[in-house]
Amino acid sequence: MARGNYSVVSEFILLGLTDNPELQVILFVVFLLIYLGSVLGNLGLVVLIQISPQLQTPMYFFLTHLAFIDFCFTSTITPNTLVNFLREVRSIKFYACAMQLMCFITFLVSELYLLSIMAYDRYVAICNPLLYVILMPKKLCIQIMASTYMYGFAVGLAQTLATFQLSFCDSYKVNHFYCDDVPLVELACSDTSIKELMLLIIAGFNTLCSLLIVIISYIFILFAVLRMRSAEGRRKAFSTCASHLTSITIYYGTIIFMYLQPKSSHSLDTDKLASVFYVIVIPLLNPLIYSLRNQEVKNSLKQVKEKLRLAGK
């Protein structure tokens, strides 16, 4: 790292999504509504699971953490983006940019592996229903989540240190609406080959490794479902997996598009649009997917509403 890096670049300018003032106002309103929906949906889902006795299973324990990660994930980026829509100079301090990148990567990696853990959980529940509670005790679930968060933090810290040890010289305009690895590496005036290789290997390993767990789990689930004699049993099994499969398809599809395409076909403008989807929109979609497509969640919500209605009389 160039020793002058910290004195030369003390802050970055985020170019954002648009310079059109009218469009910025529209985007501010849209992003604010989506963010409020994400906060309400994810924190509401966490509270609902915690207060509903019928949702005290490993599946909903992991769903609680998915909602928590989605809340933290979007809160790392969206509030600062909203403020920048109202500012003429969209600046972010050097260390604030590093912190934002580290938190972003931490929650990104944590969610990747959490989705694969949830696939394994569905495999155990469907293929070994009588041993489900024994194979997935609360203590093990807590240990799995602790390991997921620690690994996500380790990856986030390593990638952030590697990025901010690059020399940026007088380059400070980031072609994005938040601090992300790819546009930051584009700014560097020192050799980025090691960082680019590190980004490709780690992103590829985490995406493909977690996706492999998902694929293997669902192959076993498919075979188990096809062996079921009851049509109602098959329908219920597919129903419990539908929400998770929807989340996986949306999330992994966007991540693969963003980080595993060849450098020659990379477009930062296209990446910004994709980022809007998985940073802003997906955290809103997940609570909707798991509440609208999950009968147990809908029943619990009805019971809570009924209790509140009776308490208000």
SULGI-V476375 format. One record per helix or strand of 3 or more residues. SS is the DSSP state (helix for helix, strand for strand). FROM is the first residue (numbers start at 1). TO is the last residue. Records with the same first field share a line. If there is no record, write none. Layout:
# SULGI-V476375
SS = FROM-TO ; FROM-TO
This chain:
# SULGI-V476375
helix = 5-8 ; 21-51 ; 53-55 ; 58-85 ; 94-127 ; 129-135 ; 138-164 ; 181-187 ; 193-226 ; 231-259 ; 263-265 ; 268-292 ; 295-311
strand = 11-14 ; 91-93
